[in-house]
Amino acid sequence: MRTSEPPHEEKSRRGGAFRNYSSRLAATCSRSRSYRHVLNFAGLSPGEFTQSPNIGKIMNQQTKIAPIPIPFIDLAAQRRHLGDAIDKAIARVLEHGQYILGPEVRMLESELARFCGANEAISCANGTDALGLVLMAMGVQPGDAIICPTFTFAATAEIVAWVGATPIFVDVFPDTFNIDPGTIERAVVTAKQLGLKPVGVIPVDLFGQAADYDAIEQACAAQGLWYLSDAAQSFGATYKSRKVGTFGIATSTSFFPAKPLGCYGDGGAVLTDDAELAATIRSLRVHGQGSDKYDNVRIGINGRLDTIQAAILIEKLKIFADEISKRAEIADRYNAALADVAIVPKLLDDCLSTWAQYTIRIKPDRRDRFVSDLKAEGIPTAIYYPKPLHQQTAYRHYPVAGNGAPVADQIAQEVVSLPMHPYLDPEIQDRIIATVRSALRD
């Protein structure tokens, strides 16, 4: 028959076991961000945690705490990585006081051109102005038609309407989300049937991957069209070992803060190998000025990049190649972990994406619940884009080539973007992956 332990000895034994357990838990706390959050909430260090008489109460509190939110794009982590380089860059501008087209602007333009291999880089106020400046320099006017993918941000078509021309919307591929070059011929037919003159195409490198430029160049050559590459999300990407920024008559890009290469405000640039086109764009971005700033030789815009933003971009460009590599590693981990529960993005052969967004496709009837489930676990998502341009109020009266855009209509109901940035550490990404898999298996 077993002899009962005296009450004080039993209490001591249980207390020792509990202290051993709490010590192991404290070690976990010191390594885990979520548990460090719990300790901070309770006002304890890991060491104090092991001695706390209220440990049970603390653990009960922990179960009531909402999951720690994950940033969709972590600019603060990048800021920490850069240290005081940004502060010093801004301070230099404040010291010399050349806030408009100062020396950092010219330096940035030189570095951008060198980075992608273009002969010319012209900075400007934002990515939309970058597109518009090229169309203005090309003399696009009312009666002209510009072919655009319908599955993109509004700016691509907006600038066509700015100059009085007509956007002709075309469909995209379901796996890369980029323009289907096979639709260009149909768009030319549509434009001519409407009495319009088709002059150019604006392919978009959506989510950071270059469009299929070999096929686009062939289609444009066959129809006598030029093309302007909209690389708002893809500066830094490569297509068959050739850097984005060297395709078509010109390439436009954006430095909006959330872009892979972003400033702390608005910014943009045009890249081209055409010196004459570059000179015209430089004039247009400063009210159309000539050699004398008060003798304006054409109608232009106020589209200059601030010197402070240029200074910030110079520092960010120094780490940009490394950040692109990190984005690729994160995308690879997502693809490997999610390919059996969702349609993951496809990368063309011999291409490198900047992974501005990591976008999966799921069944339309599951998307709202999926977004809600992830939000409940502190994981943000975004939907780019819930409506193709040809369905949006401001653009629905513009023509769509051929028999419409069934692929864009479908994928707009399916796409969901997950957190993506170069500082997404494996622990956090594992949490995202586990939550996604759980949500899609329910």
C-alpha positions as CSV (number, residue, x, y, z in Angstrom):
1,M,0.0,0.0,0.0
2,R,1.3,3.4,-1.0
3,T,2.1,5.8,1.8
4,S,0.7,9.3,1.4
5,E,3.3,12.1,1.4
6,P,3.0,14.7,4.0
7,P,1.2,17.8,2.7
8,H,4.2,20.1,2.8
9,E,6.4,17.6,0.9
10,E,3.8,17.1,-1.8
11,K,3.4,20.8,-2.2
12,S,7.2,21.1,-2.4
13,R,7.5,18.4,-5.0
14,R,4.7,20.0,-7.2
15,G,6.3,23.4,-6.8
16,G,9.7,22.1,-8.0
17,A,8.1,20.4,-11.0
18,F,6.2,23.6,-11.8
19,R,9.3,25.7,-11.5
20,N,11.1,23.4,-13.9
21,Y,8.2,23.8,-16.3
22,S,8.1,27.5,-16.0
23,S,11.9,27.7,-16.5
24,R,11.6,25.9,-19.8
25,L,8.7,28.2,-20.7
26,A,10.8,31.2,-19.8
27,A,13.5,30.1,-22.1
28,T,10.9,29.9,-24.9
29,C,9.7,33.3,-23.9
30,S,13.2,34.8,-24.4
31,R,13.3,33.5,-28.0
32,S,9.7,34.0,-29.0
33,R,8.3,37.3,-30.1
34,S,4.7,36.4,-29.1
35,Y,5.7,35.3,-25.6
36,R,7.9,38.3,-25.2
37,H,4.8,40.3,-25.9
38,V,3.0,38.4,-23.2
39,L,5.7,39.1,-20.7
40,N,5.7,42.8,-21.6
41,F,2.0,42.8,-21.1
42,A,2.4,41.3,-17.6
43,G,5.3,43.6,-16.7
44,L,7.8,40.8,-16.2
45,S,11.2,39.7,-17.4
46,P,11.7,36.0,-18.3
47,G,13.5,35.5,-14.9
48,E,10.7,37.2,-13.0
49,F,8.2,35.1,-14.9
50,T,9.6,31.8,-13.4
51,Q,9.2,33.2,-9.8
52,S,5.8,34.8,-10.3
53,P,3.1,33.5,-8.0
54,N,0.5,34.7,-10.6
55,I,1.9,32.6,-13.4
56,G,-1.5,30.9,-14.0
57,K,-3.2,34.2,-14.2
58,I,-0.6,35.4,-16.7
59,M,-1.1,32.4,-18.9
60,N,-4.9,32.9,-18.7
61,Q,-4.3,36.5,-19.8
62,Q,-2.1,35.3,-22.7
63,T,-5.0,33.3,-24.1
64,K,-7.1,36.4,-24.3
65,I,-4.5,38.5,-26.1
66,A,-5.1,39.0,-29.8
67,P,-2.3,37.7,-32.1
68,I,0.5,40.2,-32.7
69,P,-0.2,41.9,-36.0
70,I,2.2,41.3,-38.8
71,P,3.0,44.3,-41.1
72,F,2.1,43.8,-44.8
73,I,5.2,45.7,-45.8
74,D,7.8,46.4,-43.0
75,L,9.4,49.7,-43.8
76,A,10.4,50.1,-40.2
77,A,12.6,47.0,-40.4
78,Q,14.3,48.4,-43.5
79,R,14.8,51.7,-41.7
80,R,16.5,49.9,-38.9
81,H,18.7,48.0,-41.3
82,L,19.8,51.3,-42.9
83,G,20.8,52.7,-39.6
84,D,21.6,56.4,-39.7
85,A,22.4,56.5,-43.4
86,I,19.0,58.0,-44.2
87,D,19.3,60.7,-41.5
88,K,22.7,61.7,-42.7
89,A,21.5,61.8,-46.4
90,I,18.6,64.1,-45.4
91,A,20.9,66.2,-43.3
92,R,23.2,66.9,-46.2
93,V,20.3,68.2,-48.2
94,L,19.2,70.4,-45.4
95,E,22.8,71.7,-45.1
96,H,23.2,72.7,-48.8
97,G,19.5,73.8,-49.2
98,Q,19.0,72.8,-52.9
99,Y,15.6,71.2,-52.4
100,I,14.6,71.2,-56.0
101,L,16.8,69.4,-58.6
102,G,19.7,69.5,-56.3
103,P,22.9,67.5,-56.8
104,E,21.4,64.3,-55.3
105,V,18.8,64.3,-58.1
106,R,21.5,64.1,-60.7
107,M,23.4,61.5,-58.7
108,L,20.4,59.4,-58.4
109,E,19.6,59.5,-62.1
110,S,23.2,58.4,-62.9
111,E,22.9,55.5,-60.4
112,L,19.5,54.4,-61.7
113,A,20.8,54.3,-65.3
114,R,23.9,52.4,-64.2
115,F,21.9,49.9,-62.2
116,C,19.7,48.8,-65.1
117,G,21.9,49.6,-68.0
118,A,19.9,52.3,-69.6
119,N,21.6,55.3,-71.3
120,E,19.3,57.9,-69.7
121,A,17.4,58.2,-66.5
122,I,15.0,61.2,-65.8
123,S,13.6,61.4,-62.3
124,C,10.1,62.9,-61.8
125,A,7.5,63.5,-59.2
126,N,5.7,60.1,-59.3
127,G,5.1,57.0,-61.4
128,T,2.0,58.4,-63.0
129,D,3.9,61.5,-64.2
130,A,6.6,59.1,-65.6
131,L,4.0,57.4,-67.8
132,G,2.4,60.7,-68.8
133,L,5.7,62.4,-69.6
134,V,6.5,59.7,-72.2
135,L,3.1,59.9,-73.8
136,M,3.5,63.7,-74.0
137,A,6.9,63.4,-75.5
138,M,5.6,60.9,-78.1
139,G,2.9,63.4,-79.1
140,V,0.0,61.1,-78.2
141,Q,-3.2,63.0,-78.9
142,P,-7.0,62.7,-79.4
143,G,-7.8,60.1,-82.0
144,D,-4.9,57.9,-81.0
145,A,-5.4,54.5,-79.3
146,I,-3.1,53.0,-76.7
147,I,-3.4,49.3,-75.8
148,C,-3.4,48.5,-72.1
149,P,-3.9,45.4,-69.9
150,T,-7.2,45.7,-68.0
151,F,-5.8,44.0,-64.9
152,T,-3.6,46.7,-63.5
153,F,-3.7,49.9,-61.4
154,A,-5.7,52.8,-62.9
155,A,-2.6,55.0,-63.6
156,T,-1.8,52.9,-66.7
157,A,-5.0,53.9,-68.5
158,E,-5.4,57.2,-66.7
159,I,-2.5,58.9,-68.4
160,V,-3.9,57.8,-71.8
161,A,-7.1,59.7,-71.0
162,W,-5.0,62.6,-69.7
163,V,-3.7,63.3,-73.2
164,G,-7.0,62.8,-74.9
165,A,-6.3,59.4,-76.4
166,T,-8.3,56.2,-76.0
167,P,-7.2,53.2,-74.0
168,I,-8.1,49.9,-75.5
169,F,-8.2,47.2,-72.8
170,V,-6.8,43.7,-73.4
171,D,-6.7,40.5,-71.4
172,V,-3.9,39.0,-69.4
173,F,-2.3,35.6,-68.7
174,P,-3.8,33.8,-65.7
175,D,-0.4,32.5,-64.3
176,T,1.8,35.6,-64.6
177,F,-1.0,38.3,-64.5
178,N,0.7,40.1,-67.3
179,I,-0.6,41.2,-70.8
180,D,-1.3,38.4,-73.3
181,P,0.6,39.5,-76.4
182,G,-1.8,37.6,-78.5
183,T,-4.5,40.2,-77.8
184,I,-2.6,43.1,-79.3
185,E,-3.6,42.3,-82.9
186,R,-7.3,42.1,-81.8
187,A,-6.9,45.4,-80.1
188,V,-5.6,47.0,-83.3
189,V,-8.7,45.7,-85.1
190,T,-11.0,47.1,-82.4
191,A,-9.3,50.5,-82.6
192,K,-9.5,50.7,-86.3
193,Q,-13.2,49.7,-86.3
194,L,-13.8,52.7,-84.0
195,G,-12.0,55.1,-86.3
196,L,-9.0,55.4,-84.0
197,K,-5.3,55.2,-84.8
198,P,-3.4,52.6,-82.8
199,V,0.0,53.9,-82.0
200,G,1.4,52.1,-78.9
201,V,1.1,49.6,-76.1
202,I,1.8,49.9,-72.4
203,P,2.6,46.4,-71.0
204,V,2.6,46.3,-67.2
205,D,5.1,44.2,-65.2
206,L,2.5,43.3,-62.6
207,F,3.6,42.4,-59.1
208,G,7.3,42.7,-60.0
209,Q,7.6,40.2,-62.9
210,A,8.5,41.5,-66.4
211,A,6.0,40.9,-69.1
212,D,6.9,38.6,-72.0
213,Y,8.8,41.2,-74.0
214,D,10.0,38.9,-76.8
215,A,6.4,38.2,-77.7
216,I,5.4,41.8,-77.1
217,E,8.1,43.1,-79.4
218,Q,7.1,40.7,-82.2
219,A,3.4,41.7,-81.9
220,C,4.2,45.4,-81.9
221,A,6.6,45.1,-84.8
222,A,3.9,43.3,-86.8
223,Q,1.4,46.1,-86.2
224,G,3.8,49.1,-86.4
225,L,3.4,50.0,-82.8
226,W,5.9,51.3,-80.2
227,Y,5.6,50.2,-76.5
228,L,6.3,51.8,-73.2
229,S,7.1,49.5,-70.3
230,D,5.2,50.2,-67.1
231,A,7.6,49.0,-64.5
232,A,6.1,50.7,-61.5
233,Q,6.5,47.5,-59.6
234,S,9.4,45.8,-61.4
235,F,12.4,48.1,-61.4
236,G,15.3,45.7,-60.6
237,A,13.7,42.7,-62.3
238,T,15.3,40.9,-65.2
239,Y,13.9,39.3,-68.3
240,K,16.1,36.7,-69.9
241,S,19.2,38.2,-68.3
242,R,18.3,41.7,-69.4
243,K,17.4,44.3,-66.8
244,V,14.0,46.0,-66.8
245,G,14.6,49.6,-67.9
246,T,16.0,48.7,-71.3
247,F,12.9,47.6,-73.1
248,G,10.7,49.6,-75.6
249,I,11.0,53.3,-76.3
250,A,11.2,53.9,-72.6
251,T,10.4,52.4,-69.2
252,S,8.5,54.2,-66.4
253,T,8.8,53.3,-62.7
254,S,7.5,54.5,-59.4
255,F,9.2,55.1,-56.0
256,F,6.0,55.1,-54.0
257,P,7.0,54.0,-50.5
258,A,5.5,50.5,-50.8
259,K,7.3,49.7,-54.1
260,P,10.4,47.5,-53.9
261,L,12.6,50.6,-54.3
262,G,10.6,53.3,-52.6
263,C,11.2,56.7,-51.1
264,Y,9.5,58.4,-48.2
265,G,6.9,60.2,-50.3
266,D,6.2,60.2,-54.0
267,G,8.7,59.7,-56.8
268,G,9.2,58.2,-60.2
269,A,11.6,58.0,-63.1
270,V,11.8,57.4,-66.9
271,L,14.6,55.2,-68.3
272,T,15.4,55.2,-72.0
273,D,18.3,54.8,-74.5
274,D,16.8,57.6,-76.7
275,A,18.8,60.8,-76.0
276,E,16.3,63.0,-77.9
277,L,13.3,61.6,-76.1
278,A,15.1,62.1,-72.7
279,A,15.8,65.7,-73.6
280,T,12.2,66.3,-74.4
281,I,11.1,64.7,-71.1
282,R,13.5,66.8,-69.1
283,S,11.9,69.9,-70.6
284,L,8.4,68.6,-70.1
285,R,8.9,67.9,-66.4
286,V,9.8,71.5,-65.7
287,H,6.8,73.3,-67.5
288,G,8.3,72.7,-70.9
289,Q,11.2,75.0,-70.4
290,G,13.9,75.6,-73.1
291,S,17.5,76.7,-72.6
292,D,16.1,79.7,-70.9
293,K,13.9,78.7,-68.0
294,Y,11.5,81.6,-68.8
295,D,11.2,80.7,-72.4
296,N,9.0,77.6,-72.4
297,V,9.1,75.9,-75.7
298,R,6.3,73.4,-75.1
299,I,3.4,72.8,-72.8
300,G,4.7,70.7,-69.8
301,I,4.0,69.9,-66.2
302,N,5.5,70.5,-62.8
303,G,6.9,67.0,-62.4
304,R,10.2,67.3,-60.6
305,L,11.5,64.9,-57.9
306,D,12.4,66.5,-54.6
307,T,16.1,66.4,-53.6
308,I,15.3,64.9,-50.2
309,Q,13.6,62.0,-51.9
310,A,16.5,61.5,-54.2
311,A,18.9,61.4,-51.3
312,I,16.8,58.7,-49.6
313,L,16.7,56.7,-52.8
314,I,20.4,56.8,-53.2
315,E,20.9,55.1,-49.8
316,K,18.2,52.5,-50.5
317,L,19.6,51.7,-53.9
318,K,22.8,50.6,-52.2
319,I,21.0,47.7,-50.6
320,F,18.5,47.1,-53.3
321,A,20.1,44.1,-55.1
322,D,20.4,42.3,-51.8
323,E,16.8,43.0,-51.0
324,I,15.7,41.6,-54.3
325,S,17.5,38.4,-53.6
326,K,15.8,38.2,-50.2
327,R,12.4,38.7,-51.8
328,A,13.1,35.9,-54.2
329,E,14.0,33.5,-51.3
330,I,10.8,34.4,-49.5
331,A,8.7,33.9,-52.6
332,D,10.4,30.5,-53.1
333,R,9.4,29.5,-49.5
334,Y,5.8,30.6,-50.1
335,N,5.6,28.6,-53.4
336,A,7.0,25.4,-51.9
337,A,4.7,25.6,-48.9
338,L,1.5,26.7,-50.6
339,A,1.4,25.1,-54.0
340,D,-0.8,22.2,-52.8
341,V,-3.5,24.5,-51.3
342,A,-3.6,27.5,-53.7
343,I,-2.6,28.5,-57.2
344,V,0.8,30.1,-56.7
345,P,2.4,32.7,-59.1
346,K,4.5,31.4,-61.9
347,L,7.8,32.9,-62.9
348,L,8.9,32.8,-66.5
349,D,12.1,31.0,-67.4
350,D,15.3,32.9,-67.0
351,C,13.5,35.8,-65.3
352,L,13.9,37.4,-61.9
353,S,11.0,39.2,-60.2
354,T,11.2,41.9,-57.6
355,W,8.2,40.3,-56.0
356,A,6.5,43.7,-55.3
357,Q,3.6,41.5,-54.2
358,Y,3.2,37.8,-53.5
359,T,-0.2,36.9,-54.9
360,I,-2.0,33.6,-54.8
361,R,-5.3,32.6,-56.3
362,I,-8.1,30.8,-54.4
363,K,-11.7,29.9,-55.1
364,P,-13.9,33.1,-55.3
365,D,-16.4,31.8,-52.8
366,R,-13.7,31.2,-50.2
367,R,-11.9,34.6,-50.5
368,D,-13.9,36.7,-48.1
369,R,-13.7,34.0,-45.4
370,F,-10.0,33.5,-46.0
371,V,-9.2,37.2,-45.6
372,S,-11.3,37.3,-42.4
373,D,-9.6,34.2,-41.0
374,L,-6.1,35.6,-41.6
375,K,-7.1,39.0,-40.1
376,A,-8.3,37.2,-37.0
377,E,-4.8,35.8,-36.6
378,G,-3.1,39.2,-37.1
379,I,-2.1,38.5,-40.7
380,P,-2.9,41.3,-43.2
381,T,-3.8,40.6,-46.8
382,A,-4.6,42.8,-49.9
383,I,-6.5,42.3,-53.0
384,Y,-4.9,43.7,-56.2
385,Y,-7.2,44.2,-58.0
386,P,-10.9,43.5,-57.1
387,K,-12.1,45.1,-60.4
388,P,-10.3,45.1,-63.8
389,L,-10.2,48.6,-65.3
390,H,-12.9,47.9,-67.9
391,Q,-15.3,47.3,-65.0
392,Q,-14.5,50.5,-63.1
393,T,-16.8,53.5,-63.3
394,A,-14.4,55.9,-64.9
395,Y,-13.2,53.4,-67.5
396,R,-16.2,51.1,-68.4
397,H,-17.1,53.2,-71.5
398,Y,-13.7,52.6,-73.1
399,P,-13.4,49.6,-75.5
400,V,-12.2,46.1,-74.7
401,A,-10.6,44.2,-77.5
402,G,-12.1,41.1,-79.1
403,N,-14.6,39.2,-76.9
404,G,-13.7,40.9,-73.6
405,A,-11.3,40.0,-70.9
406,P,-12.5,36.7,-69.3
407,V,-9.2,35.9,-67.7
408,A,-9.0,39.3,-65.9
409,D,-12.7,39.0,-64.9
410,Q,-12.0,35.6,-63.3
411,I,-8.7,36.3,-61.5
412,A,-10.0,39.5,-60.1
413,Q,-12.3,37.3,-58.0
414,E,-9.5,35.0,-56.9
415,V,-6.4,37.0,-56.1
416,V,-5.1,37.6,-52.6
417,S,-1.7,39.0,-51.7
418,L,0.2,38.0,-48.6
419,P,2.8,39.9,-46.6
420,M,6.0,40.4,-48.7
421,H,9.1,42.4,-47.9
422,P,12.8,41.6,-47.6
423,Y,12.8,41.6,-43.8
424,L,10.1,38.9,-43.4
425,D,12.0,36.4,-41.2
426,P,11.4,32.7,-41.4
427,E,9.6,32.5,-38.0
428,I,7.0,35.0,-39.1
429,Q,6.7,33.5,-42.6
430,D,6.1,30.1,-41.0
431,R,3.3,31.6,-39.0
432,I,1.7,33.0,-42.2
433,I,2.1,29.8,-44.1
434,A,0.6,27.7,-41.3
435,T,-2.4,30.1,-41.0
436,V,-2.9,30.1,-44.8
437,R,-2.8,26.3,-45.0
438,S,-5.2,26.0,-42.1
439,A,-7.6,28.5,-43.5
440,L,-7.7,26.8,-46.9
441,R,-8.2,23.4,-45.5
442,D,-11.2,24.2,-43.4
